């Protein structure tokens, strides 16, 4: 068992937690709010919590940039939800509403929605525009080496 620690942002209170890498799959809880660090559901991020999850957490982050008025975004939502259940804890899935977090949409030059962006260590490493089903999301993530 490895003794390396990973920093993981809590999906509930956004506190940063240090978790031994070998214990990530054991369902660790947040040291602050005591809720589970991995829920199997996408976490809704706003401008205040985004940088904690994208830049300070050691878990890669796949973000769905979407809007409530977008038909393809609503069609993809159940597939993204299902992908979260299959990909955690090796990858955190999150949703950013571009209407509520326009600064994030501008910072990452989101030109069409839905757009998925994969972050590692605070940096964008891959991007995919357009609605996808669960199998396509899983295949795309696999193609990114996650």
VMD Tcl script that draws the C-alpha trace (Angstrom):
set ca {
  {0.00 0.00 0.00}
  {1.32 3.42 -0.95}
  {1.90 6.15 1.61}
  {1.41 9.00 -0.87}
  {-1.42 11.36 0.01}
  {-3.84 12.89 -2.46}
  {-5.58 16.21 -1.96}
  {-9.29 15.84 -2.67}
  {-11.87 18.64 -2.64}
  {-15.13 17.75 -0.91}
  {-18.15 17.89 -3.25}
  {-20.33 19.13 -0.36}
  {-18.39 21.80 1.57}
  {-15.42 22.17 -0.85}
  {-12.86 21.69 1.96}
  {-9.54 20.17 0.88}
  {-8.79 16.75 2.36}
  {-5.57 14.72 2.40}
  {-6.30 11.06 1.74}
  {-3.76 8.22 1.43}
  {-3.78 7.16 -2.24}
  {-4.39 3.55 -1.27}
  {-7.57 4.51 0.60}
  {-9.32 6.55 -2.12}
  {-11.40 3.58 -3.27}
  {-12.51 2.88 0.34}
  {-15.09 5.68 0.35}
  {-13.29 8.27 2.50}
  {-15.21 11.03 4.28}
  {-14.51 14.75 4.49}
  {-12.66 15.80 7.63}
  {-14.77 18.97 7.87}
  {-18.37 18.02 7.04}
  {-17.96 14.21 7.44}
  {-19.84 13.44 4.21}
  {-18.44 11.08 1.57}
  {-15.81 12.53 -0.77}
  {-17.13 10.53 -3.73}
  {-20.86 10.43 -4.36}
  {-21.01 8.95 -7.86}
  {-22.79 12.12 -9.00}
  {-21.49 15.25 -10.74}
  {-20.80 18.15 -8.39}
  {-22.26 21.56 -9.29}
  {-19.46 24.13 -9.29}
  {-19.63 27.90 -9.30}
  {-16.96 30.54 -9.67}
  {-16.03 30.30 -5.98}
  {-15.59 26.51 -5.82}
  {-14.26 25.83 -9.32}
  {-10.57 26.55 -8.68}
  {-10.49 24.32 -5.60}
  {-11.69 21.33 -7.61}
  {-9.83 22.10 -10.86}
  {-6.57 23.41 -9.47}
  {-6.04 22.26 -5.90}
  {-7.45 18.71 -6.02}
  {-5.24 15.85 -7.22}
  {-8.23 14.07 -8.80}
  {-8.63 14.90 -12.51}
  {-11.80 16.91 -13.17}
  {-14.18 16.53 -16.12}
  {-16.45 19.57 -16.40}
  {-19.67 19.77 -18.38}
  {-20.24 23.42 -19.32}
  {-23.99 23.69 -19.89}
  {-27.07 25.94 -19.62}
  {-30.65 25.20 -18.58}
  {-32.11 26.51 -21.87}
  {-29.91 24.19 -23.98}
  {-31.78 21.15 -25.33}
  {-28.66 19.07 -26.10}
  {-27.34 19.89 -22.59}
  {-30.55 18.54 -21.01}
  {-30.37 15.46 -23.24}
  {-26.77 14.76 -22.16}
  {-27.38 15.31 -18.42}
  {-28.51 11.72 -17.62}
  {-25.52 10.28 -19.55}
  {-23.11 12.56 -17.66}
  {-24.74 11.49 -14.38}
  {-24.33 7.82 -15.30}
  {-20.70 8.39 -16.32}
  {-19.99 9.93 -12.89}
  {-21.14 6.73 -11.19}
  {-18.78 4.69 -13.39}
  {-15.72 6.98 -13.30}
  {-15.41 8.04 -9.65}
  {-13.09 7.97 -7.71}
  {-10.42 8.06 -10.45}
  {-12.09 11.11 -12.01}
  {-14.41 13.78 -10.55}
  {-17.26 14.95 -12.79}
  {-18.68 18.44 -12.39}
  {-21.22 20.72 -14.01}
  {-20.82 24.47 -14.55}
  {-23.90 26.43 -15.54}
  {-22.57 28.98 -18.03}
  {-25.47 31.36 -17.33}
  {-24.61 31.51 -13.62}
  {-20.81 31.37 -14.01}
  {-20.27 33.54 -17.06}
  {-16.76 34.38 -15.87}
  {-15.75 30.71 -16.11}
  {-17.33 30.36 -19.55}
  {-15.35 33.41 -20.68}
  {-12.09 32.27 -19.01}
  {-12.23 28.94 -20.85}
  {-13.61 30.38 -24.10}
  {-16.70 28.18 -24.11}
  {-18.19 28.91 -27.55}
  {-20.82 26.18 -27.73}
  {-22.58 24.03 -25.19}
  {-22.49 21.39 -24.02}
  {-18.70 21.37 -23.89}
  {-16.73 18.95 -21.73}
  {-13.29 20.04 -20.54}
  {-10.84 17.75 -18.77}
  {-8.52 19.36 -16.20}
  {-5.41 17.93 -14.53}
  {-3.48 20.01 -12.02}
  {-5.49 23.11 -12.88}
  {-4.70 22.94 -16.58}
  {-7.00 22.07 -19.44}
  {-5.76 18.90 -21.12}
  {-8.67 18.02 -23.44}
  {-11.95 19.42 -24.73}
  {-14.99 17.99 -26.53}
  {-17.99 19.97 -27.74}
  {-21.40 18.45 -28.40}
  {-23.78 16.11 -26.61}
  {-22.62 12.55 -26.00}
  {-24.21 9.42 -24.59}
  {-22.70 7.50 -21.66}
  {-20.69 5.11 -23.83}
  {-19.25 7.99 -25.83}
  {-18.29 9.88 -22.66}
  {-16.58 6.79 -21.21}
  {-14.75 6.15 -24.49}
  {-13.63 9.77 -24.76}
  {-12.32 9.75 -21.18}
  {-10.49 6.48 -21.82}
  {-8.92 8.06 -24.89}
  {-7.53 10.81 -22.65}
  {-5.66 8.26 -20.55}
  {-7.79 8.63 -17.42}
}
mol new
graphics top color blue
foreach p $ca { graphics top sphere $p radius 0.5 }
foreach p [lrange $ca 0 end-1] q [lrange $ca 1 end] { graphics top cylinder $p $q radius 0.2 }
display resetview
